Amino acid sequence: MKPVQLKMARAALGLGVRDLADMTGITANTISRIENGADAKQSTINAIRQALESAGVIFIPSNGNGPGVRLRDRQD
């Protein structure tokens, strides 16, 4: 997960940094620092990614057009 993907994922879900912090138990400051390109423990990245994927985010690897995210189709 790249920093830009974290920002895009939050935006797609309509989450603020504090919302994601509450979901993950990771401080809002740490999330902001990761979004700004700071290094973090792999376990921290994994926890954030898992929370976002559980909420419906699919991470798209760089495919010539850069990395991205999309939301999983909801089965209503």
Summary of the structure (lengths in Angstrom):
residues: 76
radius of gyration: 11.9
end to end distance: 27.9
largest distance: 38.0
contacts: 189
relative contact order: 0.21
helix: 53%
strand: 11%
